[in-house]
């Protein structure tokens, strides 16, 4: 049983980085295929309820001139992304009415139209899922919280780069800025 209701008119599902190059990576504690399946289930239910569905991917210019590269202690290993790296996975069943946001960093708000498009649709609550819990999802959540959105985290429809990274975000950060629920709890809340 759910302890909250989600109004489809004011709620959006924001799916973070379920794209070919990212879902191919090792994730934890949930396998990427399970995350994709649960996100697709959420997307179908949100569409059926008339709620906004936002599909976010991360992409860079061919010459990677827009890739953030400040000095850090633990840089990403250099790699050449495969041609379909930024393409959303087919399992999400993208629809013409879905909002599409392409970002160029971890968070989906900075430098994109996400906030503008959500506000134009009257969205006050965002449900977040995707990969990686502790990068794209957490960065988007922090920015959304600072913009005064109510946030719900679909814990089993996201995964981190490791079990520990996922668990830290889910148990330490997310309860301070939103509500952590399962896919089934969210679906139940949307159906009310």
Secondary structure, DSSP 8 states (H G I E B T S, - for coil): --S----TTTEEEEEE--BHHHHTS--BSS-HHHHHHHHHHHHHHHHHHT-EEEEEEE---TT-TTS-----SS--------TTTTSB-GGG---TTSEEEEESSS-SSTTSSHHHHHHHTT--EEEEEEE-IIIIIHHHHHHHHHTT-EEEEEEEEEEBSSHHHHHHIIIIIHHHHSEEE-HHHHHHHHH-
